[in-house]
């Protein structure tokens, strides 16, 4: 069977041999038509969707990131009288401990740690193939424009993920010298060992790619398929990039482009709670269902029954387990107010069944339903980003607009009888309003993408405390990530460090149980 060139390029970006590709290979077929290039992009440029059973989904690859945030804790015990997958809790705790305790070497605990990094460069490589062939691609000009526009946007999005996990947080004053990630813009395999680009260089490349994509969309064919990137998706990504860079006017500019029909918000205020807990006989509800959720701009990441491999919904917990943080004031679950329908739409509820009591501990389940992808770009993100930008700008009219946007979102999230209109007088200072916007962002975007981890980094990398239990009866182990800790930046995978002797390691520190000094 013949293979496209990208199938030969993909296996390992970081290794090569002299005869890896031969021009006279009998099973090498170089794409020429736009449909062939679109197939390359769909198969290798987009994040893994899991249809290839030999690969993990994008959500599988990134779920360790959730464990590093303040949205996750360990529940040491349960009153459950039955268990569906006995022994899984202990396995999840052992493999997730490295991320949860911000270990120096997360890969020591989680063998799949490198997958996210390597897959992003695999996606970038496929995008490079498309971009390099943009001028010679055969086919109608509108389809070519669409394919190339998607490639530029995907490359930008992958670099945005990479630099916000493996590079230093964006800081306008130091970005020109801060450690970023390697920029690769060519598709050929080489044995070069490049140093890291700076954070500024990576963001410059991201913005350049998004501009090129943005320019192409008016010439591109239009698709209603929200499993593919679109002009609206690029607008939202540009809004996100501006937020990370603190460019408040650009946040408002691009976020407001998505504000038609009040951001197309999905109104869950009147949905019966028992339909959202996934205990209804039909099992039909899913918040991220593209057939119902009007605010979805791009949905991706693969279809799973589990929210992630560390906190799957299909489990009655018998022993210690990772759960959404809920034990103390300020934890994620406790931050939801009475009448907030998101507690039912976003999390599995405990339930009684004939075979016993199932305690799901609010396992996240925004996408429960076979065939529903587990990640999305949503207009509510743009709304909250615009609200934050208005608060940061600081005028009274800006703050009033932020409150208006909060009310717009919350009216679609609270039951009619519990919804209360916020006013500017409810917030004594700009700081208290900013904190409320950020808390709302946490509640709304929890367990999607890498939002919470990146937000914590851009909020100044606050001090975090995690208490770990190795099993139901184990003594607690306390780990502290200090304010501004260098472990807020991930170490590159061994596959990269072993191959590239020039690239700068992150040099994470050892964080021991009971130790809190940096």
Order of alpha helices (4+ residues) and beta strands (2+ residues): beta-alpha-beta-alpha-alpha-beta-alpha-alpha-alpha-alpha-alpha-alpha-alpha-alpha-beta-beta-alpha-beta-beta-beta-alpha-alpha-alpha-alpha-beta-beta-alpha
